[in-house]
């Protein structure tokens, strides 16, 4: 009998704040409870943390107690403007609802070292959270205020609905032991095994089953890096449903305070931080810097799908952070206006995708707002129209320029200036000579028409004008177009821009004008690459996808970028170690990150460090022709 009671013992982790004890969690063994207690002490949030052993007879014994100097910091809700609406408790487990909770209660999850998927199924943490008056009541009030207009009810009525949903959530948590077989299915057979085990359950229960299984998988891992590693190990690239789930849980993990800090590293300013996030999005994290292995694995996964849609949720989470940095008032650098302008140009170019800037309407608005202040002259913000023109001109394709303009028109900020946007859209369409200029790789003419129609309507373009613009594209017969395999490289993709694009084909107009006569030839180690024949943009670096690959320790994965813009070839330094330009005529020049220099005549691009015992790479360039 004594042995039975001993087995029934549980271990409660109790924290004190403001003189009030609260149960953080309940564990079956002393080791797990002590690990949790030590983790909470490191957060320095609670003055006292202790572990209480509760026997089967109800006898309590404090077996661990320590004090910290913390406890003064209060955790509060974060400002949000949108929130996923739930009318049934099972909808709380959906990805959109979890991300709403994650962003509303960001400080709480960061302090606890967990994500919503882990705690939505645990009764004691839910009960503990309910007792946190500074969190629970304001959080419910905020959700009620946002969601009430969507449901056509009063805020106090929605407040009551949400509290009833929370009560139902606690009741489900008390029955979560029934989901243990699905946890085992995930452990034994991976995601395919989990989905197979749940195939007979109602569709509306799937999110609850999946989040419980993943929560059980993640719960033993207290650090975000270990959580991310555990999730990425389940990834199978050729399985769409597998990738979708891995993407969702990766996004939930990465959108926390500590992962973002790790991604940013020791960035000296906001621009460097935003460029680091962009590098992660593009799979360009420098593997020599102090990034964790999980982040490098995630960055590679983000870049593994040429379309960029395999991890759309994680990409959106990182883009959300980038927008937050652009929307703030913090200067991009600490070196003044000229430095800010150069840094902004690097950020803008890093956001370029085939049909607009990554991030869609929200990013178009953020870039335009920041551009007005970064490009200010004499203390006066740049006018909206000129800012819009500058941002549109960063693209060398009609698809990119139109995509940005339509995204801007679809944003609340751009909609206020819709007449200006409409005029620029019409002007841009008038310069389009071929439907091929607007076709993403692999897209059919019909897909171009339908996609443009949707975006024109979303941007608020008047119906008559939109129909006229679509008719202009429709006048180009399909038989004047031919599919050419292997042509064109998409430099990036807007999240959700062309969900079914295939990177292997590109449609072009047989009557399109020939390529510009201007030509730049690069020669390195017996290999010759010509621009624009190899694409309008060419990257030099250590990355496997670079047009010219280098095997130098001091070279970055994406070290330098060569572009053809408005009849001029330019080279932009993307590295931390710099790039030397040695023209045949003129003085040598050392470029640093963000610097851009024109290329003309002949010369050499020198990358490498004699200090590291390297023989620098010397890439010869020659520019011929012209207009």
HELIX and SHEET records of a PDB file:
HELIX    1   1 UNK A    2  UNK A    7  1                                   6    
HELIX    2   2 UNK A   30  UNK A   43  1                                  14    
HELIX    3   3 UNK A   89  UNK A   93  5                                   5    
HELIX    4   4 UNK A   95  UNK A  104  1                                  10    
HELIX    5   5 UNK A  106  UNK A  112  1                                   7    
HELIX    6   6 UNK A  116  UNK A  119  1                                   4    
HELIX    7   7 UNK A  123  UNK A  131  1                                   9    
HELIX    8   8 UNK A  133  UNK A  151  1                                  19    
HELIX    9   9 UNK A  155  UNK A  174  1                                  20    
HELIX   10  10 UNK A  176  UNK A  179  5                                   4    
HELIX   11  11 UNK A  180  UNK A  197  1                                  18    
HELIX   12  12 UNK A  203  UNK A  205  5                                   3    
HELIX   13  13 UNK A  206  UNK A  219  1                                  14    
HELIX   14  14 UNK A  224  UNK A  232  1                                   9    
HELIX   15  15 UNK A  240  UNK A  254  1                                  15    
HELIX   16  16 UNK A  257  UNK A  264  1                                   8    
HELIX   17  17 UNK A  270  UNK A  281  1                                  12    
HELIX   18  18 UNK A  293  UNK A  304  1                                  12    
HELIX   19  19 UNK A  312  UNK A  327  1                                  16    
HELIX   20  20 UNK A  337  UNK A  350  1                                  14    
HELIX   21  21 UNK A  360  UNK A  374  1                                  15    
HELIX   22  22 UNK A  384  UNK A  393  1                                  10    
HELIX   23  23 UNK A  398  UNK A  410  1                                  13    
HELIX   24  24 UNK A  412  UNK A  415  1                                   4    
HELIX   25  25 UNK A  418  UNK A  430  1                                  13    
HELIX   26  26 UNK A  435  UNK A  438  5                                   4    
HELIX   27  27 UNK A  445  UNK A  458  1                                  14    
HELIX   28  28 UNK A  463  UNK A  474  1                                  12    
HELIX   29  29 UNK A  478  UNK A  480  5                                   3    
HELIX   30  30 UNK A  610  UNK A  612  5                                   3    
SHEET    1   A 4 UNK A  20  UNK A  27  0                                        
SHEET    2   A 4 UNK A  10  UNK A  17 -1                                        
SHEET    3   A 4 UNK A  48  UNK A  54 -1                                        
SHEET    4   A 4 UNK A  60  UNK A  67 -1                                        
SHEET    1   B 2 UNK A 352  UNK A 353  0                                        
SHEET    2   B 2 UNK A 356  UNK A 357 -1                                        
SHEET    1   C 2 UNK A 481  UNK A 485  0                                        
SHEET    2   C 2 UNK A 505  UNK A 509 -1                                        
SHEET    1   D 6 UNK A 527  UNK A 531  0                                        
SHEET    2   D 6 UNK A 519  UNK A 524 -1                                        
SHEET    3   D 6 UNK A 617  UNK A 624 -1                                        
SHEET    4   D 6 UNK A 602  UNK A 607 -1                                        
SHEET    5   D 6 UNK A 579  UNK A 583 -1                                        
SHEET    6   D 6 UNK A 589  UNK A 591 -1                                        
SHEET    1   E 5 UNK A 548  UNK A 549  0                                        
SHEET    2   E 5 UNK A 537  UNK A 541  1                                        
SHEET    3   E 5 UNK A 560  UNK A 565 -1                                        
SHEET    4   E 5 UNK A 568  UNK A 573 -1                                        
SHEET    5   E 5 UNK A 596  UNK A 599 -1                                        
END                                                                             
